[in-house]
């Protein structure tokens, strides 16, 4: 609890009958300290809930230095002359339960490679989650294809399967669901739509290492799965990515395309390719980081569940909801929705500033990026005008409104994954800071900060 000196007996002695009834009913958090005046928010001059920092990320293990130095000293830094990338691919595929894995430069290139190898290109359309990192949009646009957005379910932060079918037409080639923040999408429904309409499924699992849907790992449920190993990620190497799949012929194409068009074990070039290879020393770092991945994931899940239990009854705070069929989230970020009306109209930006002042790093994360000029720049480009009829581009512009996603973009508040790696007392600090702001909502509204 936030104050161990305030005992259960003291709480019972000072709380009013109405307050006790509210606690029993679950409308007031049990850790809210009844019978006393709320302490002043740090942003208004009070003492912050937390003065120390959270767990730093990435975490470097000195035991990794030997293998990395061994690679560097060997002079075999390229996967064609070394074996470390291949070792990582085998171990990562086994960890996920996938038949194959191909390691690449980064998550963006993993997505771009998957699109290419599933024959998504000029004039095609791809159904995409709108609530995502910009790379998911960019790879489709860079293929001179249209990213056609299905709306977001604000409760789950994920693509709403109910809105997918109305977006499909004769030019639709694939569905690209995003397991954003490591929250698994409803792959049963997405795969059923794809099968019925003869579409490919590419999972953007760039934030979903070890997340599970139906007991199976994200990234193994579609035609191809894509991962990122950028520095902030749970499996970090500074940069890096991977593509996973179970179709041997398709994975042979992925391997060849990422390696300049060359198939392993054969001479010459079998296809027009690209160079998207991972380096040997990146793979050496990843092999070391894999040793902590499962334990870290378990800690994040435990702390996320505990944090949810602590904040779910604070008025105006709505934790994320896992979709039906999801069996494990990975929590690259812990997301909730902030309802300002329950804070007497305190704007979200003021809530975020007050929370940060209490020593709790937080963010609103993504906005409606399709409204920031990116899409119009693509639609007015020479390549898009060549690839799509004017009528289609005009209709596309008219469709750039997604109520569920725009609601979420106005309400989302997130905490990064490293906040979930500490003790439960860290979660208490987060919950107590939110409760403190709720108790000071009127003072925050009146103050000019």
N, C-alpha and C positions, 0 to 999 in steps of 0.2 A: 504494500500500500504506500501511498505517497507520504504518510506521516505515521510512523510506527507508534508514536506516543499517544495517538488518539485511538483508544481501545474500543472494542466492540461494546463494552459496558458503558463507556462514556458516551458513545454514539446513542445507545438506547436511552441513557439518562437525559440527554439534551434534545433529542429529536422530538418533534411534535407528533401527535397521533396521525395527523394528515401526512406528514413526511414519511412516517413508518409505513403507512398504507401505500404510499406511492412507491417506496422502495420494494415492498413485497410485490406490487403489481408490475414492477420492472420499468416504471416511467422515470425514475430518478436513479442514477448510478449509486450503488451501495458504497462506493468509495468517496462520494461527495460528502464533505464534512458539514453535517447539519449543525444548526445552532450557533454559527459564527459568521462573521463578516468575511466575504471573499477577500483574499489577499490581492494586492494591486498588481496588475499586469506589468511585466518588465518593460514593455514599450511605453508605459505611462510612468515609469520611474521605479517600479517595484523590483524585487529580487527575482531573477529568472528561476524557473523550475530546475534547469540543468545548466551547469557551468562547464562540465567536462565534455570532451568530444566522444562521438560514437566510434565503433570499430572502423579502422581505416581499410581502404581497398585500393588496389589489389594487395594481397598478402603474399609476401615473398618467403619461400622456404629455402634456407641455405643449402639444404640437401640437393636442390636443383642445380646448384652452381657447377658441380662436377660434370654432370651430363651435358650441360650447355657448353662448358669450356672444352669438353672432349670433342663436341661437334666443331667448334670454332677452330681448335688446334688441328683437327683432321684435314681441314681444307675441303671437306665434302659438305658444302653448304646447300647444294642443289639436290632436289629429290632424285634426280637422275643418277647421281653418283653416291647417294647415301641410302640409308634404310629407315631412318627415324620417322619420316612422314608416313611411310607404309605401316610402321608399327602403331603409330597413333590411329590411323584409319581403321585398322583391325580392332583395336581396343575400344574405340568409340562406337563402332558398329555393334560390337558385342554388348557394350553397356546399354545401348538403346534397344537391342533386339532386332536390329536391321541386318539384312544380308550384306550390304555393301556401304562404304563411305568413301567419298573423295574429298580431300582437304584442299581448300582454295585460299585466295588472298584475304578475303573478308566476307562478311555476310551479304553485302550488296552484290558482290560477284557470284556468290552462291545462288542468289535469286535470279540474276541475269542468266547464268548458265542453265539453270533449271528451265526458265522460259524458252531459251533457245533450243534446248534438247527435246522439249515437248512441242516444238514447231510453232511457237507463238511469235508472230512477226508483223510486218507491215499490213495495216488494215484490219488486224484482229482486235477483238475486245476481250478484256479480262475482268471478271467480277472481283472486286477488291474491298477489303475492310477500309473504311475511311478513317478510323481512329487508330493511327499507327505512326511509326517513325517515317520520315519522308522517303527513305530508301524504297519502301514498298511501292510508292507512286512512281519514283524515278525510274526503276527498272522497266516498268511497263511503258512509260513515255519514251525511254531510250530505245525501245524496240519498235518505235513508231506504231504502238498499239494504244488503244483507249483504256485507261483504268476506269471502269464503270462501277460506281460505288453502290453497294447495298447498305442500308442504314444500320446504325449501331443500336444495340439493346443497352440502354443506360444502366440497367441493373447489373449486367455482366461485363460491361465495357467491351463487348465482342460483337462481331457481325451477327445480325439478326437473321436467322435462316428464313423467317417468314417473308423477308424482303428480297430474297435472291431471285426467285423464278421470274418475277416481273421484269427483271433487268436482262434476261437472256434473249438473244435474237440469233439470226442465222450466222452472224459474224463472231459470236462468242466462242472462245476457244478453251478457256480454263477458268477455274475458281481459285482465288488466292486468299484463303482465310489467314488471319494473323492471330496467333496465340499471344496477344499483347500482355506484357507484364508477367508472362508465364502462366496465364489463365487459359486453360484449354477450351477451344471452340467446340461446338456440338458437331463432331465429325460424323456421327451417324446420319444426321439429317443432311449435312453438306455432301457426303459421299452418295447418299441416295439420290439427291438432285442431280449430281454429276453423272451418275450411272444412267439415270433416266434420259438425260439430255446429251449423252455421249460427250462429256467434257472431261478434261484433265483437272487434277487437284494438286496444287503446289502449296505445301504448308510453310508459311513464314513462321518458323519456330526459333527465330533469332534471339528471342528472350525466353525460351521455354525448355531449357535443358532439364531432363528428367521429369517434366510435367507429364501427367498421364490422363488419358481419356479411355474409359472402359478398361482400365488396367493395362493399357498399352501406351508406350512412350510417344509423345508428340514428335512429329517428324518421321514416323513410320506408318502413318495412317492414310496418307494420300499416295499419289504417284511418285512424288519426290518431296523431301523435307529439307529445309535450309536453316543453318545455324550461324551464329556470329560468335567470335571469340575476341571481340574488341576489349579494351582495358577495363571497362565498367562491368563486363559480363561475368557470369558465375564461373565460367571456364575461360580465363583471360590469357592472351598472349600479346597484348598491345593491339594487334590486328590479327585477323584470321577468320576462316569460315569453313563450313563443310556442307556437303550435300549427301543425303542418305536416301536409300531406296532398296526395293526388294526384287526389282525386275533386272535380271542380269544383262540383257541386251541393252536396256536403257542406260544402265550404269556404265556399260562399256562405252556408250556414246558420250556420257558425262566425262569419263576419264580421258577419252580421246580429245574432246573439245577443249578441255582445260589445259591440255598438254600439246598445244599447237597442231592438233589434228592427228597425233600419233597414238596408236593403240599399244599398250604395254606388251612387250614380247614380239612385236612385229616391226619390220623395217618400213620406212616410207611413211607417207601421210594418207590416211584413209578418209579424211573429211576436212573441210575448211574449219580451222580451229582458232583458238585464242590462247594466250599464255596467262593462266590464272593460278599458277602453282604456288603452294605453300613452301616456305623454306624449311630446311632441316632444324635450324635452331628454334624457330617458332614451335615446331612439333615437339622438341625436347622440353620446352617450357610447358606445353599443354599436357604432356605425359605426367609431369610432376603435379600440375594443378588438378589433374583428374583424381589424384589420391585423396583430395579433400572434398570433392564435389558432392558425394553422397551424404557425408556427415553434415556439411554446410546446408544442403538442401533440407535435411531433416530438421535442423535447427531453425531455419527460416519458416518452415511450415508450422512448427510448434509455436514459435513466437507470434506468427501471423494469427493463428487461431486464438492465442491468449489475448493479443491486442484487440481482436474483434470482440471477444467476450467483455473486455474492459470499456469499449467505447460505443457498443451497439445501442445502449439505452440513453446516450446523451442526445437530447433533442437537436435535430438538424444535422446529425451525423449518421450517414447511411453507408455502412461498409459494403463492399462489392459482394455479389452473389455468384457462386459457381454455377455454371450451366448444368442442366440435367445430363448425367453421364460422366461428368468430370470426376476423376478419382484422386488427382493430386495436382495442386498448383505449385509453380516453382518460385513465384514472388520475386521477379526482377525488380518490381516496384510493388508496394502495398498500396492499393487504391481504395478511396472512399469518395462519397459524394457529400458536398457541403450545401445544405439548404439554408440560405441566408434569411429566409422569412422566420425560421425558428430562432435565429439570433437577432430578432427584431430589426432585420434589414441590414445588418452589418455586411458590407460588400466582401466578396471572397478575397480580394487583394488585401483588405485590411485584416481579415482573419489570417491569411498567410504571413503577413508582416508581423502580426502579434505572436503567432506560433514560432516563427524564426527567432524573434526576440527572446522567447522562453528557452532557446537553445535547441530547438527541434527543426532541423533542416526539412524543407518541404517545397513542393512545386505544384503548379497547375498543369504541367506537362504539355499536352497537345492542344492545338486550336483547330478550327476548320481550315486546314491548309489548302483545300481546293478553292478557297476564297482569297488567297493572298497574291494572286497574279500568276502563279506557276502554271495553272491550267490554261489561262488565256494566252500566255507566251507560247505554249505548245500548240494550241489550236490555231494560232495565227502564223505559225511557222510554215515555211515552204514545204517541208516534208509531210506535215499533217494535211495541208491543203491538197497535196497530190494523192495522199492515201485514202482520204475520206470525202464523200460528197458534202457539199456545203449544208445541205438539209440535215445530215447527221450531226455535223458539228454544231449547228444552231440548236438542234434539239438537245444535244448534250449540255450546252450552256444552260438551257432552261431547266434541266434536271438537277443542277448543282444546289440542291437544297435538301437537307436530311435532318428532319426534326429531332430524331432520337440522338443523333451524333452531336447536333448543335446544343441540345440540352446538356449532354454530358460534358462538352467542352466548356460550358459555363459553370459546371458544378464540381468537376474533378479536383481532388487533392491527393497527392501521392507522396510516399516516403521511399527512398531508395533502399535497395536490398541490404546494404551494409548495416542499416539501422536494425535489421532483424537478426544480426549475428551475435549480439551481446546477450547478457543475462535478462531474465524476466523483469528485473528492476528497470531496465531501459524502456521496456514497454509501459511500465507504470509511469515513467516520466512523460512519455508521449501522451498517455491517457490523461494524466493529471494536468498537463499543459492545455489540452483541449477543454477539459472541464473548467479550468481556471478562466479561459477566454469566454466560455459560455456564461460563467457567473459575472464577468465584467463586460458583457456585451453592451449594456447601456452606457457605461463610462467610455468605452471605446468609440461608440457612435458620437458622443458629445465632444470627445477630444479631437484636436486638430493635429494628428500625427500621420 
